[in-house]
Amino acid sequence: MSASSDASPNPASNSEALLSELARLRRELTDVQHTNANLEEEKRDLELLLETNTEHSDNIEKELQQAKEIAEEANASKSAFLSNVSH
């Protein structure tokens, strides 16, 4: 072998290395795309869950407010009754 053949890289070897690297990058890109799709799906699921929980919380808050108002009315009626009975 001559010194000049040692200094220049083998074109076939470089092509194989580049093709191998390209294949690896494509696999990695595919993995990232799948991961991104999964994360987007999880995000939609969490947003729906948050919306549902918020609506549920709002409903509970309304029910508690109604129960409080009923209890206050009952207490006022009881107080009025006891006031009338004691006189």
C-alpha positions as CSV (number, residue, x, y, z in Angstrom):
1,M,0.0,0.0,0.0
2,S,1.1,3.5,-0.7
3,A,1.0,6.4,1.7
4,S,-1.6,8.1,-0.4
5,S,-4.1,5.2,-0.1
6,D,-3.8,5.3,3.7
7,A,-4.5,9.0,3.8
8,S,-7.7,9.0,1.8
9,P,-10.8,7.3,3.3
10,N,-12.6,4.5,1.6
11,P,-15.6,6.0,-0.2
12,A,-17.6,2.7,0.3
13,S,-16.9,2.7,4.0
14,N,-17.9,6.3,4.3
15,S,-21.2,5.7,2.4
16,E,-22.0,2.7,4.6
17,A,-21.3,4.8,7.7
18,L,-23.5,7.6,6.5
19,L,-26.3,5.3,5.5
20,S,-26.1,3.6,8.9
21,E,-26.2,7.0,10.7
22,L,-29.1,8.1,8.5
23,A,-31.0,4.9,9.4
24,R,-30.3,5.5,13.1
25,L,-31.5,9.1,12.9
26,R,-34.7,8.0,11.1
27,R,-35.4,5.5,13.8
28,E,-34.7,8.1,16.4
29,L,-37.0,10.6,14.6
30,T,-39.7,8.0,14.4
31,D,-39.4,7.3,18.2
32,V,-39.6,11.1,18.9
33,Q,-42.7,11.4,16.7
34,H,-44.4,8.5,18.5
35,T,-43.5,10.0,21.8
36,N,-44.8,13.4,20.8
37,A,-48.1,11.8,19.6
38,N,-48.5,10.0,22.8
39,L,-47.8,13.1,24.8
40,E,-50.4,15.0,22.8
41,E,-53.0,12.3,23.5
42,E,-52.1,12.4,27.2
43,K,-52.4,16.2,27.1
44,R,-55.9,16.0,25.5
45,D,-57.0,13.4,28.1
46,L,-55.7,15.6,31.0
47,E,-57.4,18.7,29.6
48,L,-60.7,16.7,29.3
49,L,-60.3,15.4,32.9
50,L,-59.6,18.9,34.2
51,E,-62.6,20.3,32.4
52,T,-64.8,17.5,33.8
53,N,-63.4,18.0,37.3
54,T,-63.9,21.8,37.1
55,E,-67.5,21.3,36.0
56,H,-68.1,18.8,38.8
57,S,-66.5,21.2,41.3
58,D,-68.7,24.0,40.1
59,N,-71.8,21.8,40.5
60,I,-70.8,20.8,44.0
61,E,-70.2,24.4,44.9
62,K,-73.7,25.3,43.7
63,E,-75.2,22.4,45.6
64,L,-73.4,23.5,48.8
65,Q,-74.6,27.1,48.3
66,Q,-78.2,25.9,47.9
67,A,-77.9,23.6,51.0
68,K,-76.5,26.6,53.0
69,E,-79.4,28.8,51.9
70,I,-82.0,26.1,52.8
71,A,-80.3,25.6,56.2
72,E,-80.3,29.4,56.8
73,E,-84.0,29.6,55.9
74,A,-84.8,26.6,58.2
75,N,-82.9,28.3,61.0
76,A,-84.7,31.6,60.5
77,S,-88.1,29.7,60.5
78,K,-87.1,27.9,63.7
79,S,-86.1,31.1,65.3
80,A,-89.4,32.8,64.3
81,F,-91.3,29.8,65.6
82,L,-89.5,29.7,68.9
83,S,-90.0,33.5,69.3
84,N,-93.8,33.1,68.7
85,V,-94.1,30.2,71.1
86,S,-92.3,32.0,73.9
87,H,-94.5,35.0,73.8
